[in-house]
Amino acid sequence: MSAEKELTYSDVSEHTGKKDLYIVVHDKVYNCSSFVDEHPGGEEVLLDVGGQDATEAFEDVGHSDEAREILEGMLVAKLKRVDGDPAPKSSAQPTAAGTKDAATGFGIATYALILVGGALAFAAYQYLQAQSEQK
Ligand code: HEM
């Protein structure tokens, strides 16, 4: 088993070319060279964050789970922080994830409400039918 590779910001900052492009997202280092031409958001934005922390840029767009899977496939190393490095930019993640979860939760609650409402209406209908048959 090989030890997990670690790169510092200064290592990452050496990979800024289109054919050698490292970016940092949530303290992990990704080699995006193979994806630059395929990025639906264009190559320019990826080249802009080459060799740097792209966490905010990546999260601000609200990338899909598919985009996150592509990203994980390009993982090369963990980011190793040394004194003087910028603070972790991980605060964007809970916000984005939270918004998504909240939206999903709302969707489920709405469906539940419609189902329960429908069931109640059906029960009331049956009850009233039974009542009128008794008369
Ligand atoms: C290497 C990291 C990245 C990956 C793997 C990636 C992947 C993707 C994918 C798969 C999409 C299609 C929509 C979706 O599935 O969400 C997308 C769209 C987009 N991305 Fe990225 N992206 C990356 C980094 C970035 C960065 C750093 C920016 C900077 C602003 C960015 C800006 C955009 C924009 C603006 C779109 C929307 C394009 C459109 O719908 O016309 N992406 N990205």
Backbone and ligand atoms as CSV (ligand in chain L), in Angstrom:
chain,resi,resn,atom,element,x,y,z
A,1,MET,N,N,0.845,-1.203,0.000
A,1,MET,CA,C,0.000,0.000,0.000
A,1,MET,C,C,0.878,1.250,0.000
A,2,SER,N,N,0.613,2.124,-0.926
A,2,SER,CA,C,1.442,3.323,-1.000
A,2,SER,C,C,0.887,4.423,-0.095
A,3,ALA,N,N,1.772,5.165,0.505
A,3,ALA,CA,C,1.349,6.268,1.363
A,3,ALA,C,C,0.661,7.331,0.504
A,4,GLU,N,N,-0.319,7.991,1.120
A,4,GLU,CA,C,-1.029,9.013,0.341
A,4,GLU,C,C,-0.100,10.185,0.035
A,5,LYS,N,N,-0.147,10.603,-1.211
A,5,LYS,CA,C,0.730,11.680,-1.657
A,5,LYS,C,C,0.255,13.023,-1.105
A,6,GLU,N,N,1.196,13.873,-0.771
A,6,GLU,CA,C,0.842,15.206,-0.308
A,6,GLU,C,C,1.623,16.246,-1.091
A,7,LEU,N,N,0.915,17.308,-1.479
A,7,LEU,CA,C,1.571,18.406,-2.200
A,7,LEU,C,C,1.279,19.708,-1.464
A,8,THR,N,N,2.208,20.615,-1.509
A,8,THR,CA,C,1.982,21.931,-0.904
A,8,THR,C,C,1.462,22.890,-1.973
A,9,TYR,N,N,0.981,24.053,-1.501
A,9,TYR,CA,C,0.544,25.075,-2.453
A,9,TYR,C,C,1.652,25.425,-3.430
A,10,SER,N,N,2.866,25.445,-2.917
A,10,SER,CA,C,3.972,25.853,-3.791
A,10,SER,C,C,4.230,24.780,-4.858
A,11,ASP,N,N,4.024,23.493,-4.508
A,11,ASP,CA,C,4.110,22.434,-5.524
A,11,ASP,C,C,3.015,22.628,-6.572
A,12,VAL,N,N,1.797,22.848,-6.070
A,12,VAL,CA,C,0.638,22.964,-6.964
A,12,VAL,C,C,0.801,24.143,-7.921
A,13,SER,N,N,1.377,25.230,-7.405
A,13,SER,CA,C,1.465,26.452,-8.212
A,13,SER,C,C,2.406,26.301,-9.402
A,14,GLU,N,N,3.130,25.177,-9.456
A,14,GLU,CA,C,4.000,24.949,-10.613
A,14,GLU,C,C,3.262,24.326,-11.791
A,15,HIS,N,N,2.000,23.912,-11.549
A,15,HIS,CA,C,1.239,23.230,-12.604
A,15,HIS,C,C,0.110,24.121,-13.109
A,16,THR,N,N,0.463,25.058,-13.983
A,16,THR,CA,C,-0.540,26.015,-14.447
A,16,THR,C,C,-0.763,25.950,-15.951
A,17,GLY,N,N,-0.090,25.035,-16.620
A,17,GLY,CA,C,-0.228,24.949,-18.073
A,17,GLY,C,C,-1.475,24.161,-18.461
A,18,LYS,N,N,-1.933,24.366,-19.675
A,18,LYS,CA,C,-3.140,23.670,-20.115
A,18,LYS,C,C,-2.932,22.154,-20.102
A,19,LYS,N,N,-1.735,21.720,-20.388
A,19,LYS,CA,C,-1.452,20.275,-20.432
A,19,LYS,C,C,-0.899,19.756,-19.113
A,20,ASP,N,N,-0.821,20.652,-18.151
A,20,ASP,CA,C,-0.297,20.269,-16.831
A,20,ASP,C,C,-0.953,21.191,-15.806
A,21,LEU,N,N,-2.220,20.880,-15.515
A,21,LEU,CA,C,-3.034,21.816,-14.747
A,21,LEU,C,C,-3.524,21.199,-13.446
A,22,TYR,N,N,-2.989,21.681,-12.330
A,22,TYR,CA,C,-3.438,21.210,-11.019
A,22,TYR,C,C,-4.323,22.277,-10.394
A,23,ILE,N,N,-5.413,21.853,-9.777
A,23,ILE,CA,C,-6.185,22.808,-8.986
A,23,ILE,C,C,-6.514,22.193,-7.629
A,24,VAL,N,N,-6.773,23.064,-6.658
A,24,VAL,CA,C,-7.090,22.615,-5.301
A,24,VAL,C,C,-8.572,22.869,-5.038
A,25,VAL,N,N,-9.280,21.835,-4.610
A,25,VAL,CA,C,-10.671,21.998,-4.180
A,25,VAL,C,C,-10.829,21.258,-2.854
A,26,HIS,N,N,-11.300,21.974,-1.829
A,26,HIS,CA,C,-11.470,21.390,-0.499
A,26,HIS,C,C,-10.236,20.630,-0.041
A,27,ASP,N,N,-9.105,21.277,-0.164
A,27,ASP,CA,C,-7.845,20.712,0.344
A,27,ASP,C,C,-7.415,19.407,-0.319
A,28,LYS,N,N,-7.895,19.190,-1.532
A,28,LYS,CA,C,-7.381,18.064,-2.303
A,28,LYS,C,C,-6.875,18.608,-3.633
A,29,VAL,N,N,-5.868,17.939,-4.176
A,29,VAL,CA,C,-5.239,18.417,-5.406
A,29,VAL,C,C,-5.699,17.554,-6.577
A,30,TYR,N,N,-6.175,18.219,-7.626
A,30,TYR,CA,C,-6.677,17.510,-8.799
A,30,TYR,C,C,-5.893,17.909,-10.043
A,31,ASN,N,N,-5.628,16.924,-10.884
A,31,ASN,CA,C,-4.974,17.200,-12.160
A,31,ASN,C,C,-6.053,17.266,-13.235
A,32,CYS,N,N,-6.377,18.474,-13.672
A,32,CYS,CA,C,-7.514,18.676,-14.561
A,32,CYS,C,C,-7.119,18.762,-16.026
A,33,SER,N,N,-5.869,18.459,-16.346
A,33,SER,CA,C,-5.386,18.620,-17.725
A,33,SER,C,C,-6.288,17.928,-18.743
A,34,SER,N,N,-6.698,16.693,-18.411
A,34,SER,CA,C,-7.465,15.906,-19.378
A,34,SER,C,C,-8.873,16.456,-19.552
A,35,PHE,N,N,-9.304,17.303,-18.629
A,35,PHE,CA,C,-10.702,17.731,-18.629
A,35,PHE,C,C,-10.890,19.144,-19.169
A,36,VAL,N,N,-9.787,19.866,-19.322
A,36,VAL,CA,C,-9.876,21.278,-19.723
A,36,VAL,C,C,-10.719,21.449,-20.989
A,37,ASP,N,N,-10.443,20.625,-21.994
A,37,ASP,CA,C,-11.160,20.744,-23.269
A,37,ASP,C,C,-12.617,20.311,-23.174
A,38,GLU,N,N,-12.933,19.517,-22.155
A,38,GLU,CA,C,-14.288,18.971,-22.053
A,38,GLU,C,C,-15.177,19.738,-21.100
A,39,HIS,N,N,-14.620,20.654,-20.345
A,39,HIS,CA,C,-15.394,21.348,-19.327
A,39,HIS,C,C,-16.558,22.126,-19.935
A,40,PRO,N,N,-17.802,21.803,-19.515
A,40,PRO,CA,C,-18.969,22.521,-20.066
A,40,PRO,C,C,-18.932,24.014,-19.771
A,41,GLY,N,N,-18.213,24.401,-18.721
A,41,GLY,CA,C,-18.105,25.817,-18.366
A,41,GLY,C,C,-16.964,26.522,-19.076
A,42,GLY,N,N,-16.288,25.801,-19.975
A,42,GLY,CA,C,-15.221,26.421,-20.766
A,42,GLY,C,C,-13.845,26.221,-20.167
A,43,GLU,N,N,-12.833,26.287,-21.014
A,43,GLU,CA,C,-11.460,26.048,-20.538
A,43,GLU,C,C,-10.910,27.248,-19.786
A,44,GLU,N,N,-11.405,28.429,-20.152
A,44,GLU,CA,C,-10.857,29.654,-19.579
A,44,GLU,C,C,-10.918,29.656,-18.051
A,45,VAL,N,N,-12.104,29.265,-17.503
A,45,VAL,CA,C,-12.269,29.333,-16.044
A,45,VAL,C,C,-11.330,28.355,-15.342
A,46,LEU,N,N,-11.082,27.218,-15.974
A,46,LEU,CA,C,-10.171,26.240,-15.363
A,46,LEU,C,C,-8.734,26.749,-15.405
A,47,LEU,N,N,-8.354,27.319,-16.543
A,47,LEU,CA,C,-6.987,27.852,-16.665
A,47,LEU,C,C,-6.775,28.996,-15.663
A,48,ASP,N,N,-7.851,29.760,-15.412
A,48,ASP,CA,C,-7.768,30.877,-14.463
A,48,ASP,C,C,-7.391,30.414,-13.062
A,49,VAL,N,N,-7.891,29.239,-12.664
A,49,VAL,CA,C,-7.642,28.772,-11.297
A,49,VAL,C,C,-6.513,27.745,-11.244
A,50,GLY,N,N,-5.843,27.529,-12.369
A,50,GLY,CA,C,-4.739,26.582,-12.425
A,50,GLY,C,C,-3.663,26.907,-11.400
A,51,GLY,N,N,-3.216,25.896,-10.668
A,51,GLY,CA,C,-2.175,26.098,-9.678
A,51,GLY,C,C,-2.661,26.753,-8.400
A,52,GLN,N,N,-3.993,26.953,-8.308
A,52,GLN,CA,C,-4.526,27.657,-7.132
A,52,GLN,C,C,-5.674,26.900,-6.473
A,53,ASP,N,N,-6.205,27.521,-5.419
A,53,ASP,CA,C,-7.380,26.986,-4.743
A,53,ASP,C,C,-8.623,27.428,-5.512
A,54,ALA,N,N,-9.380,26.444,-6.026
A,54,ALA,CA,C,-10.570,26.764,-6.834
A,54,ALA,C,C,-11.849,26.405,-6.091
A,55,THR,N,N,-11.727,26.180,-4.774
A,55,THR,CA,C,-12.896,25.727,-4.001
A,55,THR,C,C,-14.087,26.667,-4.162
A,56,GLU,N,N,-13.818,27.963,-3.961
A,56,GLU,CA,C,-14.912,28.930,-4.038
A,56,GLU,C,C,-15.513,28.973,-5.432
A,57,ALA,N,N,-14.644,29.057,-6.444
A,57,ALA,CA,C,-15.113,29.133,-7.830
A,57,ALA,C,C,-15.954,27.902,-8.152
A,58,PHE,N,N,-15.485,26.727,-7.712
A,58,PHE,CA,C,-16.177,25.475,-8.005
A,58,PHE,C,C,-17.534,25.435,-7.300
A,59,GLU,N,N,-17.565,25.829,-6.024
A,59,GLU,CA,C,-18.804,25.761,-5.254
A,59,GLU,C,C,-19.799,26.835,-5.666
A,60,ASP,N,N,-19.313,27.998,-6.054
A,60,ASP,CA,C,-20.208,29.098,-6.432
A,60,ASP,C,C,-21.084,28.723,-7.612
A,61,VAL,N,N,-20.563,27.890,-8.497
A,61,VAL,CA,C,-21.314,27.505,-9.695
A,61,VAL,C,C,-22.429,26.524,-9.331
A,62,GLY,N,N,-22.279,25.841,-8.193
A,62,GLY,CA,C,-23.269,24.827,-7.820
A,62,GLY,C,C,-23.169,23.625,-8.730
A,63,HIS,N,N,-21.962,23.124,-8.908
A,63,HIS,CA,C,-21.737,21.972,-9.781
A,63,HIS,C,C,-22.547,20.767,-9.337
A,64,SER,N,N,-22.924,19.926,-10.279
A,64,SER,CA,C,-23.737,18.738,-10.011
A,64,SER,C,C,-22.905,17.647,-9.355
A,65,ASP,N,N,-23.592,16.577,-8.912
A,65,ASP,CA,C,-22.883,15.420,-8.352
A,65,ASP,C,C,-21.999,14.787,-9.412
A,66,GLU,N,N,-22.467,14.847,-10.655
A,66,GLU,CA,C,-21.664,14.276,-11.749
A,66,GLU,C,C,-20.339,15.027,-11.867
A,67,ALA,N,N,-20.417,16.349,-11.754
A,67,ALA,CA,C,-19.197,17.156,-11.823
A,67,ALA,C,C,-18.250,16.776,-10.689
A,68,ARG,N,N,-18.823,16.506,-9.502
A,68,ARG,CA,C,-18.000,16.112,-8.351
A,68,ARG,C,C,-17.343,14.760,-8.582
A,69,GLU,N,N,-18.067,13.863,-9.244
A,69,GLU,CA,C,-17.482,12.541,-9.548
A,69,GLU,C,C,-16.320,12.676,-10.524
A,70,ILE,N,N,-16.515,13.516,-11.539
A,70,ILE,CA,C,-15.429,13.748,-12.493
A,70,ILE,C,C,-14.214,14.269,-11.742
A,71,LEU,N,N,-14.478,15.218,-10.843
A,71,LEU,CA,C,-13.399,15.826,-10.064
A,71,LEU,C,C,-12.648,14.754,-9.270
A,72,GLU,N,N,-13.393,13.887,-8.574
A,72,GLU,CA,C,-12.744,12.847,-7.750
A,72,GLU,C,C,-11.867,11.931,-8.604
A,73,GLY,N,N,-12.284,11.732,-9.856
A,73,GLY,CA,C,-11.517,10.873,-10.752
A,73,GLY,C,C,-10.164,11.462,-11.126
A,74,MET,N,N,-9.990,12.747,-10.860
A,74,MET,CA,C,-8.736,13.413,-11.253
A,74,MET,C,C,-7.840,13.693,-10.051
A,75,LEU,N,N,-8.212,13.118,-8.901
A,75,LEU,CA,C,-7.457,13.347,-7.667
A,75,LEU,C,C,-6.010,12.866,-7.792
A,76,VAL,N,N,-5.070,13.702,-7.400
A,76,VAL,CA,C,-3.676,13.254,-7.412
A,76,VAL,C,C,-3.044,13.257,-6.022
A,77,ALA,N,N,-3.517,14.123,-5.138
A,77,ALA,CA,C,-2.865,14.212,-3.834
A,77,ALA,C,C,-3.715,14.995,-2.844
A,78,LYS,N,N,-3.303,14.917,-1.592
A,78,LYS,CA,C,-3.896,15.755,-0.557
A,78,LYS,C,C,-3.086,17.035,-0.484
A,79,LEU,N,N,-3.736,18.137,-0.126
A,79,LEU,CA,C,-2.988,19.375,0.033
A,79,LEU,C,C,-2.300,19.391,1.391
A,80,LYS,N,N,-1.031,19.704,1.381
A,80,LYS,CA,C,-0.299,19.819,2.649
A,80,LYS,C,C,-0.116,21.294,2.951
A,81,ARG,N,N,-0.710,21.737,4.034
A,81,ARG,CA,C,-0.591,23.160,4.380
A,81,ARG,C,C,0.684,23.422,5.156
A,82,VAL,N,N,1.354,24.486,4.773
A,82,VAL,CA,C,2.523,24.891,5.534
A,82,VAL,C,C,2.274,26.299,6.066
A,83,ASP,N,N,3.073,26.743,7.025
A,83,ASP,CA,C,2.891,28.068,7.613
A,83,ASP,C,C,2.832,29.132,6.527
A,84,GLY,N,N,1.868,30.034,6.665
A,84,GLY,CA,C,1.766,31.134,5.719
A,84,GLY,C,C,0.805,30.864,4.581
A,85,ASP,N,N,0.300,29.616,4.484
A,85,ASP,CA,C,-0.687,29.313,3.445
A,85,ASP,C,C,-2.020,29.958,3.802
A,86,PRO,N,N,-2.829,30.263,2.781
A,86,PRO,CA,C,-4.149,30.792,3.068
A,86,PRO,C,C,-4.987,29.775,3.857
A,87,ALA,N,N,-5.924,30.260,4.637
A,87,ALA,CA,C,-6.773,29.381,5.445
A,87,ALA,C,C,-7.634,28.504,4.540
A,88,PRO,N,N,-8.059,27.346,5.063
A,88,PRO,CA,C,-8.897,26.462,4.245
A,88,PRO,C,C,-10.160,27.180,3.806
A,89,LYS,N,N,-10.531,26.977,2.558
A,89,LYS,CA,C,-11.761,27.605,2.055
A,89,LYS,C,C,-12.863,26.566,2.009
A,90,SER,N,N,-13.133,25.979,3.146
A,90,SER,CA,C,-14.107,24.890,3.135
A,90,SER,C,C,-15.492,25.371,3.535
A,91,SER,N,N,-15.613,26.657,3.912
A,91,SER,CA,C,-16.903,27.133,4.401
A,91,SER,C,C,-17.959,27.115,3.314
A,92,ALA,N,N,-17.537,27.133,2.061
A,92,ALA,CA,C,-18.513,27.165,0.976
A,92,ALA,C,C,-19.269,25.845,0.870
A,93,GLN,N,N,-18.636,24.755,1.278
A,93,GLN,CA,C,-19.259,23.452,1.075
A,93,GLN,C,C,-20.550,23.245,1.873
A,94,PRO,N,N,-20.529,23.463,3.214
A,94,PRO,CA,C,-21.765,23.228,3.955
A,94,PRO,C,C,-22.916,24.061,3.414
A,95,THR,N,N,-22.629,25.291,2.986
A,95,THR,CA,C,-23.674,26.153,2.456
A,95,THR,C,C,-24.307,25.533,1.220
A,96,ALA,N,N,-23.446,25.119,0.282
A,96,ALA,CA,C,-23.964,24.554,-0.960
A,96,ALA,C,C,-24.712,23.260,-0.687
A,97,ALA,N,N,-24.091,22.371,0.127
A,97,ALA,CA,C,-24.728,21.097,0.433
A,97,ALA,C,C,-26.030,21.332,1.193
A,98,GLY,N,N,-25.986,22.281,2.136
A,98,GLY,CA,C,-27.179,22.576,2.933
A,98,GLY,C,C,-28.325,23.023,2.059
A,99,THR,N,N,-28.054,23.872,1.100
A,99,THR,CA,C,-29.099,24.372,0.216
A,99,THR,C,C,-29.721,23.216,-0.554
A,100,LYS,N,N,-28.850,22.332,-1.033
A,100,LYS,CA,C,-29.326,21.196,-1.810
A,100,LYS,C,C,-30.204,20.293,-0.959
A,101,ASP,N,N,-29.717,19.972,0.266
A,101,ASP,CA,C,-30.461,19.105,1.171
A,101,ASP,C,C,-31.810,19.712,1.503
A,102,ALA,N,N,-31.789,21.017,1.760
A,102,ALA,CA,C,-33.024,21.681,2.128
A,102,ALA,C,C,-34.026,21.579,0.978
A,103,ALA,N,N,-33.517,21.746,-0.233
A,103,ALA,CA,C,-34.398,21.680,-1.396
A,103,ALA,C,C,-34.999,20.284,-1.523
A,104,THR,N,N,-34.164,19.247,-1.331
A,104,THR,CA,C,-34.638,17.875,-1.412
A,104,THR,C,C,-35.664,17.622,-0.319
A,105,GLY,N,N,-35.355,18.077,0.893
A,105,GLY,CA,C,-36.260,17.890,2.023
A,105,GLY,C,C,-37.606,18.524,1.738
A,106,PHE,N,N,-37.584,19.687,1.177
A,106,PHE,CA,C,-38.824,20.389,0.862
A,106,PHE,C,C,-39.642,19.589,-0.144
A,107,GLY,N,N,-38.938,19.026,-1.142
A,107,GLY,CA,C,-39.626,18.226,-2.157
A,107,GLY,C,C,-40.317,17.035,-1.542
A,108,ILE,N,N,-39.613,16.335,-0.648
A,108,ILE,CA,C,-40.187,15.150,-0.004
A,108,ILE,C,C,-41.372,15.537,0.862
A,109,ALA,N,N,-41.233,16.632,1.601
A,109,ALA,CA,C,-42.318,17.092,2.472
A,109,ALA,C,C,-43.554,17.404,1.639
A,110,THR,N,N,-43.344,18.020,0.485
A,110,THR,CA,C,-44.475,18.379,-0.376
A,110,THR,C,C,-45.186,17.123,-0.866
A,111,TYR,N,N,-44.407,16.134,-1.303
A,111,TYR,CA,C,-45.008,14.876,-1.764
A,111,TYR,C,C,-45.793,14.214,-0.636
A,112,ALA,N,N,-45.191,14.201,0.567
A,112,ALA,CA,C,-45.836,13.575,1.721
A,112,ALA,C,C,-47.174,14.251,1.989
A,113,LEU,N,N,-47.164,15.577,1.912
A,113,LEU,CA,C,-48.375,16.355,2.176
A,113,LEU,C,C,-49.473,16.006,1.181
A,114,ILE,N,N,-49.092,15.911,-0.076
A,114,ILE,CA,C,-50.065,15.591,-1.122
A,114,ILE,C,C,-50.634,14.184,-0.893
A,115,LEU,N,N,-49.758,13.234,-0.556
A,115,LEU,CA,C,-50.193,11.852,-0.306
A,115,LEU,C,C,-51.149,11.787,0.877
A,116,VAL,N,N,-50.763,12.400,1.992
A,116,VAL,CA,C,-51.588,12.367,3.204
A,116,VAL,C,C,-52.913,13.087,2.943
A,117,GLY,N,N,-52.839,14.201,2.269
A,117,GLY,CA,C,-54.041,14.961,1.924
A,117,GLY,C,C,-54.988,14.131,1.080
A,118,GLY,N,N,-54.426,13.444,0.106
A,118,GLY,CA,C,-55.221,12.594,-0.782
A,118,GLY,C,C,-55.881,11.476,0.000
A,119,ALA,N,N,-55.118,10.839,0.891
A,119,ALA,CA,C,-55.646,9.735,1.692
A,119,ALA,C,C,-56.779,10.214,2.574
A,120,LEU,N,N,-56.627,11.386,3.173
A,120,LEU,CA,C,-57.661,11.952,4.046
A,120,LEU,C,C,-58.931,12.245,3.251
A,121,ALA,N,N,-58.744,12.812,2.076
A,121,ALA,CA,C,-59.899,13.149,1.244
A,121,ALA,C,C,-60.655,11.878,0.870
A,122,PHE,N,N,-59.910,10.819,0.540
A,122,PHE,CA,C,-60.521,9.550,0.166
A,122,PHE,C,C,-61.303,8.956,1.352
A,123,ALA,N,N,-60.699,9.011,2.542
A,123,ALA,CA,C,-61.345,8.485,3.747
A,123,ALA,C,C,-62.631,9.259,4.024
A,124,ALA,N,N,-62.573,10.560,3.892
A,124,ALA,CA,C,-63.742,11.401,4.155
A,124,ALA,C,C,-64.861,11.067,3.161
A,125,TYR,N,N,-64.439,10.863,1.918
A,125,TYR,CA,C,-65.418,10.525,0.873
A,125,TYR,C,C,-66.125,9.214,1.220
A,126,GLN,N,N,-65.329,8.196,1.604
A,126,GLN,CA,C,-65.893,6.896,1.956
A,126,GLN,C,C,-66.833,7.004,3.152
A,127,TYR,N,N,-66.424,7.812,4.111
A,127,TYR,CA,C,-67.209,7.985,5.330
A,127,TYR,C,C,-68.569,8.598,4.976
A,128,LEU,N,N,-68.544,9.616,4.153
A,128,LEU,CA,C,-69.784,10.299,3.772
A,128,LEU,C,C,-70.689,9.369,2.968
A,129,GLN,N,N,-70.085,8.561,2.102
A,129,GLN,CA,C,-70.847,7.575,1.313
A,129,GLN,C,C,-71.565,6.613,2.247
A,130,ALA,N,N,-70.808,6.093,3.227
A,130,ALA,CA,C,-71.359,5.135,4.175
A,130,ALA,C,C,-72.514,5.774,4.938
A,131,GLN,N,N,-72.332,7.018,5.309
A,131,GLN,CA,C,-73.368,7.750,6.043
A,131,GLN,C,C,-74.643,7.847,5.214
A,132,SER,N,N,-74.490,8.200,3.944
A,132,SER,CA,C,-75.696,8.417,3.139
A,132,SER,C,C,-76.370,7.101,2.800
A,133,GLU,N,N,-75.600,6.009,2.785
A,133,GLU,CA,C,-76.216,4.705,2.521
A,133,GLU,C,C,-77.061,4.235,3.690
A,134,GLN,N,N,-76.696,4.675,4.878
A,134,GLN,CA,C,-77.433,4.257,6.078
A,134,GLN,C,C,-78.811,4.853,6.103
A,135,LYS,N,N,-78.993,5.993,5.493
A,135,LYS,CA,C,-80.278,6.701,5.550
A,135,LYS,C,C,-81.357,6.046,4.697
L,1,HEM,C1,C,-11.873,20.600,-12.316
L,1,HEM,C2,C,-12.930,21.034,-11.719
L,1,HEM,C3,C,-14.232,21.141,-12.430
L,1,HEM,C4,C,-15.015,20.148,-12.923
L,1,HEM,C5,C,-14.761,18.644,-12.877
L,1,HEM,C6,C,-16.155,20.784,-13.546
L,1,HEM,C7,C,-17.166,20.116,-14.174
L,1,HEM,C8,C,-18.277,20.691,-14.716
L,1,HEM,C9,C,-19.401,19.988,-15.270
L,1,HEM,C10,C,-19.525,18.467,-15.392
L,1,HEM,C11,C,-20.293,20.919,-15.680
L,1,HEM,C12,C,-21.673,20.646,-16.301
L,1,HEM,C13,C,-22.760,21.015,-15.311
L,1,HEM,C14,C,-22.697,20.188,-14.065
L,1,HEM,O1,O,-22.644,18.946,-14.172
L,1,HEM,O2,O,-22.691,20.783,-12.970
L,1,HEM,C15,C,-19.729,22.207,-15.400
L,1,HEM,C16,C,-20.333,23.421,-15.686
L,1,HEM,C17,C,-19.823,24.651,-15.364
L,1,HEM,N1,N,-18.633,24.906,-14.719
L,1,HEM,FE1,FE,-17.331,23.517,-14.067
L,1,HEM,N2,N,-16.055,22.143,-13.395
L,1,HEM,C18,C,-14.884,22.396,-12.720
L,1,HEM,C19,C,-14.395,23.618,-12.334
L,1,HEM,C20,C,-14.995,24.823,-12.587
L,1,HEM,C21,C,-14.480,26.099,-12.163
L,1,HEM,C22,C,-13.215,26.311,-11.344
L,1,HEM,C23,C,-15.327,27.021,-12.623
L,1,HEM,C24,C,-15.104,28.484,-12.357
L,1,HEM,C25,C,-15.988,29.395,-12.373
L,1,HEM,C26,C,-16.400,26.360,-13.351
L,1,HEM,C27,C,-17.451,26.947,-13.996
L,1,HEM,C28,C,-18.490,26.271,-14.609
L,1,HEM,C29,C,-19.626,26.934,-15.223
L,1,HEM,C30,C,-19.848,28.434,-15.321
L,1,HEM,C31,C,-20.454,25.907,-15.685
L,1,HEM,C32,C,-21.811,26.088,-16.352
L,1,HEM,C33,C,-21.698,25.976,-17.827
L,1,HEM,C34,C,-23.048,26.056,-18.484
L,1,HEM,O3,O,-24.015,25.468,-17.953
L,1,HEM,O4,O,-23.133,26.681,-19.534
L,1,HEM,N3,N,-16.142,24.997,-13.317
L,1,HEM,N4,N,-18.501,22.059,-14.803
